[in-house]
Amino acid sequence: MSIKLEDYAELLEDLSPHTRDTLNATWHEATKVFSPRGLDNYLKGVSAIRGLGRGDDLVETWIEQAPLVAKEVGEDVVADLATAALMLASKTSGAVIELLLASAPTAANRLGDADLFLKYLQFLNTLIAQAPRGVRPMLDKLEVLFQHLTLGGLRRWALWGAHAHRTNYEEQIRYFGLESKESLAMLQKEHKGTLLVDVQRRINMYLRALWARDFFMRPTSGDFESREGYRPYIADYLLHVPDAVDDFAIEGQEPVSGLEVYRATAAHCAAHVVETKEPISAEALNPMQMAVISVIEDARVEALSIRRFPGLKQLWSRLHVATPDMNASVGDYLNRLARALLDETYQDNDPWIAEGRVLFAAVQDRLGDNQISWEIGVQLAHNLTEKRIPFNPRTDILAGPYRDDNRYFWEFEEFDFDKAAGAGYESIKQVRKNVSVMEMVNAIDVETAGDDAEEIWVLSTELFPYENIGDESHGKSFNEMEGKEPVSDPFHYSEWDYQIQLERPAWATVLEKRAKSGDLQVIDDITAKYKREIHRMKFLLDAMQPQGVQRIRKLEDGDEIDINAAIASFIDIRLGNQPDPRIMMRSVRKTRDFSILVLLDLSESTNELVQDQEYSVLDLTRQACVLLADAIGKVGDPFAIHGFCSDGRHDVEYTRFKDFDQHWNEVPKAKLAGMTGQLSTRMGAAIRHAGHHLKLQRSAKKLLIVITDGEPADIDVRDPQYLRYDTKKAVEEVARNGVTTYCMSLDPRADNYVSRIFGQKNYMVVDHVQRLPEKLPLLYAGLTR
């Protein structure tokens, strides 16, 4: 769907004639850069910046520079750029904001990546709070700074100056304007050898000349916090390399330049992409076996590449420095093996290294099949254990600066060789746009959208029929009568792999599903059944309610004098007794500040009947939730009731029966009556998503109560320890955001694992499941005292 400038006449009516002429002159170029969604954000940015009231120059700078930023790093960052400008409006002058927008294309060009550009905007927001006088001179010198520094280097250089000249504004201006000696000294200290942005085009041409195809590189902000940087890696079939590297120093030899390191890195990563036709299964392998297999696979793809381009051997060999004297760790032996398989002139008499050379030489006619890496690697790993050297996956890694971390060829996710061949070529992005009813009715161009549609229009509200009033369909929306169940935007969460001691990024996908309503009579029956328990809890709940202002007496230091205590002290003085000095008091407002989220395990096992009873675990959980909701509702704490189940890592279904801002009335009660049990229990992803909802609450104390009848499990996980360790990691992650997690388990065998996941004091095993409705409200009372 195309966007015309006339469609935004009302939005842009406040622009001055000169600004409007600038927009008209820039519009043609903007339409080449932006998609319809991007143009919409671009024009809304014009209106928003105009609303700051900082003059036409600022608005015209946005109009001219925003398309240039989008051309460098994509249109998705334009909305963030506008947001950054609006946020800085309350902290600095319009001239600084104008300079920020004017220098944004330079920053985008030198950073070359959307994520790095967003981190640059975050850095400016931090800097302006610490060195407000230094931002303007720094932006004036931004092009010079980015010629010498990475984003991490710029951040360290700037924050050093901010701390050194916190109160001396004149020196602060001189430092950030590159006019002081210490400023130039810090610039030299943070200077990196070679920046990727300066050589990226040359490296791309180098790879195209070798393999006659395009490879796409992305910079990583590896030295954002330190000068070390990240190892190269391949993700989504794109080559991710550090944004800068130093020359590789070799003792007694001429150092290898940063450009040569980049060439070696890019060529090695490209070799993986070209020569990997099938992934290698990681099933049943331990970390040491995977490490040795990785060395063999590196040697395999390099040997195939050297057959085609012999000069690569010299390029890679210069970056190996392992010697026979290195024998203190498994990593030393791995580096010696890597050098031995690449360079036949390298002398190493260790039997294990010699065995690796013999095995690799015997399969030279089978190098096209990466199964040989698995076979040789498993055998060598078994023999390496005979050296009885402990293995540490974090430190026992290859030291060569050009080697990637080998995540690419392991079978951890669906592998698509065709996608690998076409990676980097941007296709048309479909975006959802929420519209009103009248926009949907009057402005739609086509009745259906094909795969090439740039926008999918979404009606945010339900649409009800206005005819056939007497029909049985009256009161139901079109969606309820004919539509499909809506699916939320996916939420991606990492998972912890305890075997390799690393997180698998964006590994699990949570999809929020709409809760179906049930019969309200079910909830009324529960309330009637537990009428005695509800009455018994009345006095306990009354004691938990906020009591307003409370006076604390008998204080030596307080807000006001306690008249009664003062009189008693005067009487003691007259009687010749020692007076009590505690004659002050303080008024304290007693309030509760809790947010509670109850997370229900709704897996298939909850449909099983309770032993010797006619009701299921799910029925019992529903009863407990009703009593708990009544209890929390009487106290007044904001609370939510959510549930989850899973069908593999790509489909963790998450249902919200009651949200924090909802009243405990017929709507959430009907949803609770309609809940069902199905599928499996991927608990870690659900806890992370529940933590996301709790993080949005402003309460001082946040409590997550997990109710489950079994241990974490899912259909795509065979190792029972894997999801236990991931759930433990999820509990630790939400704890960093101030969320206390407590588990109430209905599994009588849960003591074996639940204490390791949630902590010794953060769980309860309900031995008699039928007592859950009584215990849950009491647990809430105990946790929120």
N, C-alpha and C positions, 0 to 999 in steps of 0.2 A: 504494500500500500504506500503510495507516494505522499509526501508532505509538501505543501505549498506554503510560502511565506504569508500569503493572504489569510490562511487559516488561523494565524496567530495575531491578527490585527488587534484584537482586544487586549491580548497579553502585552503587546509592544506599543500600545498607544501613547505611553508616557515618554517615549524616546524623543530626543531632540532631533530636528531635521538633519543636523550633521551626523549624528549617531546612526540615524536611519539610512543615510547615504552610505555610511561605512558598512552597515549590515548588508545592504543591497549589493555593494561591490564585492563582498566576501562570500555571498550566498552561493554563487555558482561553484566556487572551489569547495565550500563546505559540503555541498551535495555529493561531491565526488568522494569525500572522505568518510562521511557519516552514513549509516543506515537510517531508515525512518525512525527507529527508536533513538539512535544517537542524535539525530536532528532535533527530536523532541526534547532531549536533555539539554542540548546546546541552547535552544531558544528559551527554555525555562531558566537556564543559567543567566542568560541576558537579563531577563525580568528580575531575577533574584538579586543580581549584583546592582542593577539599577535601583532596587529598593533600599540599598544601603545608604543612598544619598551622598555618595562621595565624589560626585562629579562625572562628567561625560568621558573624561580620559580613561577612567577605570573601566567603564563599560566597553569602550572601544578597544581597549587592550584585550579584554576577554574575547570580543568578537573576532579579533585578528589572530590571537595566539592559540585559542582552544583547538581549532582545526589542525594546527601544526603539531600540537601535543598528540592528538588522536592519530595523526599520520605516523608518528614515531612509535608509539607504544599501544595503540588501539583505543577505540572510543569508550571502552568501559571505564577508563580512569577519569573521563571528563567530569562525570557527576561528582567524583571524589575531589577533584580539583576545585569545583565550585563550592563544595561543602567546606573545604579547607579555607577558602577565601572568606566565606561567611563566618566561620568560627574565629578567624583572626581579626574580624572587624571590631570586636570588643577589646582587643588586646593591643592593637597597633594602629598606625595612621593609614589613610587611604593610599599614600605614596608608597608605603612598604608593600601593601597588597598589590598595587599596580606593578611594582618591581617583581614581586613573586610571579605574577601571571606573565610578565614580559620575559622572565628568565626560564619559565617552565619548559618551553621547547628545547632549550639548551640542556636542561637536566634530563629531559626525556631522551634526547639524542645520545647523551653520554652514558646514561644508565642502560638504555636499550631493552628494558623489560618492565612490564606493567607492575609486577610485584615490587620490584626495586623502586619504582617511581612512587608507589604508595608509601613505602617505608621512608622515602625522602620527605614526603609531605608530613608524615608523623614526626620525623626528626625536626623539621622546621617548627612544628607546634611546640615541641619540647624546648627547643633553643630559645624561642621568643619569650618563654616564661623565665629563663635563666639569664639571658643576655639580651634584653630588648634593644639596646643601642647597637648591638653588633650585627643584627640581621641585615640591615640595609647595606652597610659596606660589604658584607659577605656576598650578598646577592649581586652587587656590582662586580665582584671578582669571581663569580661562579664559574665562568668558562675557564679561567686560569686554574682554579682549584680542581676542577674535574679533569683537567689535562694531566694532573699529577696524582690525584687521589681517587680511591674507590669510595663508595658510599660509607663503608665502615671507617676508612681513613678520614674522610671529611667529618664524620661524627666525632671521632676521638680528637681530631684537631680542634674542632669548634668547642667541645665541652671542656677541653683543657683551658682554652682561653676564657670561657665563661666562669670557671671556678677560680682561675688565677686573678681575674680582674672583675670580681663580682660587684665591688662598690666603686671602683675607679673607672668612671665612664669614659674619660678621655683615652686612657690606655686600652679600654675595651674597643673603642672605635679604631684606634691605630692597629690593634692586633687583627681584627677582622678585616681591615682594609689592606693587610699584608704590608704594613708600613713599619712594623717593629722587628727587631732582630730575633726575638724569641718566637714570633709568628713564623718567620722564614725557617727557623731551626726546627720547629715542630712540623712544618710542612715537609722538610727534608726527611725527618724521622719517619713520617707516615707514608712517604712516597714508595709506591710499589714499582717493581721492575718493568713489567709490561701489562698494560690494561687491555682487556679483551676487546673493548670497543674500538681500539686503535688497529687491531689486527684481524678482527672478525671477518671482514670482507676477503682478506687475503687467504685466511684459512678455508673459507667456503669455496673459493676458487681452487684451492689446493685439493680439497676433497672431490670436487667435481671433475678435476683433471684425472684423478686416480680412478674413480669408480663410475664416471660418466652418469652421475645422478646427483640430485640435490640432497644435502643433509642440513638440518636446521638446528642451530645451537642457541641455547638460552644461558644467560649468565646467572650464577648463584651468588647470593650475598654472604658467602662463606666467611669473609673477614669482617663482617659487620661488628662483631664483638672482639675479635682477636685477629692477629696477623696470620693465623694458620690456614684458615679457609677450609672448605669442604672438599672431600674427594669427588672427582667427577662421577657422574652417574647417568644412566639412561632411563627416562621415564616418559610414558606415552610416546615412545619411539622417537623422542627428541633428545639431543645431546646436551646435557647440563654440565657446564664447566665453570670453574671459579672466575669471578669477574676480574681477577688480576693474579699474576704469579710473579715471583722473584726468579732471578737467574738461579739455575741449579748448580750449586758449588760442589766441586769434586776435588778432594785433597790431592795436591800434586799435579792437577791437570787444569786445563783451561775450562772455566765454567760454561755450562750449556745455557744459551740465551733463553729468555722467556718465550720468544717467538718459537724456538725449536721445541720447547716444552709443550706449547699449545699445539704445534703440528703433531707431535708424538701422541698427545692426549686425544686429539680429534681423530687421528688415523686409527688408533686402537679402538675407540668407541665405534667408529664407522665399521671397522672389521667385525665387531660383534653383530651389528645390525645386518650386514651383508651376508655373513657366513652362518648365522643362526636361523635355521629353517624350522626347528621344533624346540620347545623348551625342554629343560632337563627336570625330571621329577625330583622333588625334594622329600618325597614320602619315605619315612623310616630312616632318614639320615640324621646323624648327630652333627653338631656344629663343626667338629674337627674334620669329619668326612666332607662336609660342604666346602670347607676352606681348601682342602687339598684338591677336590674336584675343580674348584674355581681356578687354581693355578694351572691345572692341565687344560682346562677349556680356554684360558688366556693363551696358552702356548699353541693350542690347536688353531685358533682363528688367526694368530700372528703367523704361524707357519704357512697357512693357506694364502695369506696376503703377501708374504715374502716371495712365494712362488711366482706371483704375478708382478710384484714390484720389489725386486731385490734390495733396492736402496733403503727400504723401511727397516731392514735389519740393523744397519749402522745407526739409524735414528733412534731406535729403541734400545739398542745395546749400551749406548752412552749413558743411559739413565739407570743402569743397574750397578750397584756398588757393593753387593754382598761378597764376602770373602770366606774361605774355609775356617777362619778363626772365629766366626760368629756361630756359637753353639749354645747360647745361654737359654734360648726359648724356642718354642715351636715356630714363632714368627721368623726367627733367624733361619731355620731349616727351610721354611717356605720360600723365603727370598733367595736362598742359595739354589733351590730347585728351579725357581722361575728363571734365574740367570743361566743355569746349566742347560735348560731346555731351549733357550734362545741362542746362546753363544757356545758353539762347539769348541772354541779356543779356551774357554774358562776351565781351569784345572781344579778338580775337587775329588778327593779320594774317599769320601765318606760312602760306605756301602749303600746307604739309603738313597743318596743322590745318584749313585751309579745305577741302582735298580730302576729309578725313575727314568733315566736316560735310555736304558735298554728297552723298557716297556714302551716308551714313546717312539723310539726308532722302529720298533716292530710293527707299528700301525700306520706307517707313513702312507700306505696305499688306501687307508680307510679314513683319512682325515675329514672327509665330507660328512661323516656321521658322528654327531656329538655324543653318541652312546659310549664311545671309547673313553671319553673324559670321565664318565661315571665308573666304568670298569676299572681303569687305571687308578683313579682317585680313591675308590673304596679299598683297593688292595694296598696302596701306599699308606693310606691312613691307618689301616690295621697294623702294618709293620712299624709305623711311626710310634705307635703306643708302646712298643717294646723299649723305646728310649726312656720311658717313664718321666717325661717332662710334662708338667701341667699345661693345659691349653686354656687361654683366655681369649674369647672371641673379640673382645674390644681392643686388645693391644697386639695380639698376634696377627697382624695384617701385613700386606705387601707395602714395602717402603717406596717403591717406584712412584714418582709423582704423576706419572701419566696413566697409571692403571685405575680403572673405575671400580666401583664397589660390587659389580657383578650381579646386581639385583635383576638385571634385564632378562637373563636366560633361565632363571629359576621359575618353576611352574607354581607361582603363587597367585596368578590371575590369568584370565582368559587370554590366550596368545593369538594374535592375528597377523600373519605374515604380510597379507595384502595391506593392512593398515600401516605396518612398518614401512612398506615401500612408499606409501603416500603421505607419511607423517609430515606435518608442517604446512601443508597446503590448506589454507583456510577455506572452509565451505560456508554457505549461507547459514547464518544463525537464526533459528526461530526463537522469537521471544513472546512472552505472554504480556498482554496489555489489558488491564482492568478498565472497563468502560461502563457508562451508565446505560439504562434501558433505552433512552432516546437515541444515544449514539449507536447502539446495536441495531435499533429498528431503522433509523433514517440514513445512516452513513455507511452501511456495509456494502462492499462491492460485489462479493460473491457469496453464494450460499454455503459452499464448502471450501476447505483449504487443502491444497496439495502439499507434497513434501517440500516444494520449493517456496512455500509462503514465508515471508519475512516476519509477519506478525500473526499471532493467534489471539483473537479477541475473546476476553473472558468477562462474563456478567457476574459482578461481585455479589449480587443479591438474587434471591429466588424469584422466579417469574411465575405468577399465578394466572390461570385462565379467567376471563371476565364474562364468558358465556356459559350456557348450560348450567345455570345456577342450581337447578333442582337435581342435577346429575349427582351420582354417588361420588364423582371425582371432586365435588365442591370442597374447598379447603385444602386440597393437595396441589402442590406445585407441579409444573411440567417435569421438573427433574425427578420428583418422587414417582410420577406416573410412568415416565418413559426413559429417564436418564440413567446413566451409569453412576456407580459410586465414585465420587471425586477422590482423586489421589493428590496428596500434598506434594509440595516440592521436596525433593529428597534431602535428608540431613546425613552428611557423611562424617563418620567418626573413625579414629584410628583404633587399632587393637594391639595389645601387647603380646609378643611372641616370646615366651620365657626361654625357649631353646636357643634363640639367637640373641636374646637380651636386647631387642630393638622393637620399636613400634612399626607396625605396618600402616602407613598413612592412608587415610580415607578408605579403610578396609571394609567397614560395615556400613550399611545404608538403612536408616530409619525412615519409615513412611508413616505419617500420621493418618489414621483411618477414622471416619466418622462413626460415632457410636450409634447403634440402633436402639430404638426405644422398645421397652417391654410393657408388661401389665403393671400398673401402679398398685393394684391390689396385692401384689407380692410384697411390696414394701410395707403396706399397711398391716399385713399379716405378721411381718417380722416385728413391727412396733408393738402389736398386741401380744405377741408371744413373750417378749422380753419386757413387759410392762413393769414387773417387779424389780428387775435389774436397773431399769431406767430410774425408778423412784429411789432405789437404794443409792444411786450415784448423785442424787440431787445435792446433798450436803457437801460432798467432795467437790463438785463443780462450782458451787457457790463460793467455796474458799479459794478457788483458783481465779475468780473474776477480779479484775483490777479494782482496788479499793480507794482510788483517788489520792488525796494528800494525806500522808502519814507523818506524825510528829515523833521525832526521836529525841528523847529527853536524857538528862544526866550526861551532858557533854561538857568538857572543859573549853572546847572551841566550837562555836556554833553560829547561827545566823541571828538569833535574838535571845534575850534573857528569859529564863523560865521563872516567872514571878514566885510560884510556890516554893521552888528550890532556893531562890534568893532569900525569901523570908525565913525559911528553915535555917539557912546559914547564919543570918543575923541573930536568930534566937540562940544558936550554938555559941556565937561570939559573946553575947551578953551573959550566957551561963558559964563562960570560961572553958567551953569545950572546943575541940578542933573542928572547924567548919568544913563541910564538904565543898571542894572547889568546883564541882561539876554543876554549875548553875545555868548553863547555856542549853539551848535546844535548836534543832534544825528541822525544817519542813521538807519532806521528800515526796515527790510525786511518784506513786507506785503504779507503774504501767507494764503491760506485757507487750513484747515485740517479737512475736514468733510467726514464722510461715512454715506450714507442715504440708508435705506432699506424701500421700500414700500410694505406693507403686505395687500393683497386684500382678502376680505371676498368673497368666491366663493360658497356660499350656494345656495340652490334651490330658495330662494326668490329673488335672483338677476335676475332670468329669467322673473320676472314680468315687465309689461310695465310701463313706466313712465306715470303719469297721463296726459291725453290729448295729448299723443305723440304716435308715432308708433314704437319707439325703447325702448329696455329694460334697466334696471338698469345696467346689465352687459355690454351692448354696450356703455353706458355712462361712465362706469368705464374704459373700454378699451380706449375710446377717451381721457379721462383725463390722463391716464398713458402715452399715446403717446406724448401728449403735455408736460407733466412733464419730460419725458425721453429726449425730444429734448432740453428742458431748461437746465436740469442738464448736458447734454452732451456738451452744448456750454460753460458752466461755467468750466467744467472739474472735478467736484467732483466725486469720485467713488460711484456708486450706484447699487442697486439690486432691482429687482421686483419679489416678491414671492406671492403665493396665498395658501389658505387653505380651507378645508371643513372637515366634520367629519361624521362618522357613528358609534357613540358610542365611549367609552373611549379607546378601543383597536384598533381603526382605524381612526386616525387623518391624513388625506391625505394632504401632503405638496408638492407644486409644485414650482419649481424654473424656472421662465421664463427668467430671466437675472441675472447673478451673477456679483459680484464686478469686477472680472478680465476680463469680456467680454466687447467687444466693442458693441456699439449700432448700430448694422448692421442688415442684413437680417435675421440672425438666431434667435436672441431674438424677432425681430418683427414678424416673422412667428409664433413663440410660443405664443406670445401675441394675435395674430389673431385667434389662435385655442383654446383659453381658454373657458371653459364652466362652468356653475353653477349647483351644485347638492348638495344633502345631507344637513347637519346641520352645526352649528357654535360653535365648542368648542374652544373658543378664547384663553383661558389661556395657553393651551399646545402649540398652534401655536406661541404665543408671546414668550414663553420660548425658542422655537426652533429658532425663528428669532433672539432672543438675543444671542443664541449660535453662529450663523453665524456672528453677529456683533462683538462679543467678539474676533473673530479671526482677525478682522481688527486692524491695528496699528494707526488709526487716533486718534487725540486728542479728537474730538467731534463725537459722534455717535447718529444718529437720526433714530427713528423708526416711520413711519407714517402708521397708521392703517386706512384703508378705509372700512367701513362696513355699511350695510343698516338695521341693527337690533341689538338686544341685544344678548349676548351669550346664546346659547341653544343647546341641544342635545337630542337624542331619549331616552337615558337611564337616564335622569335627570328630575325629576318631580318638584322639588323645584326651582322656578325661581331665588331665591337669591343665590343658591349654586354656579353656574358658574359665577355670577357677583362678588361674593367675591373672587373666585379663580382667575378671571382675574385681579382684583385689586391687589392680592398678586403677580401675575406674573409680573405686571408692577413694583411693588416695588423690586422684585428680579432682573430684568434686570437693574433697576436704580442703584443697588449696583455695577454693572459692568460698570457704566458710560454711560448707554444708556438712552436718553431722548425719551419718548414715547408720541406721539401726535395722537389723534383720530379725523378723519373727518367722522362724522356720517350723513347718508342720511335719518335717521329716524326722522320725525318731533317731535316724542314724546321722543327723546333720552335725553332731559334735565333732565328727572326724574332719570336717572341712570348713564349716561356717566360721569357726573362731579364727582360722588363718586368713579368711577373706575379709571379715568385718572387724576383727579385733576381739580381745578377750571379754571386754565389757560392753560390746555393742551388738549382742545378739541374745535371743531367747529361743529355746526349743520347747514347743508346746507338746508335752507328752500326751495329754488327752486332748485330741483335736477338737472335740465337741465343746471344750471350754474356751475356744478362741473368742467368741463374742463377748465373754466377760473380761478376758485378759487384755484385749486390745485397748479399750478405753482407759483401763488402769495403767497400761504401759504409757499411753499418751500423757496421763496425769503425772506419772513419775518422771518422764523425760523433759517436761516443760515446767517443772517447779521453779 
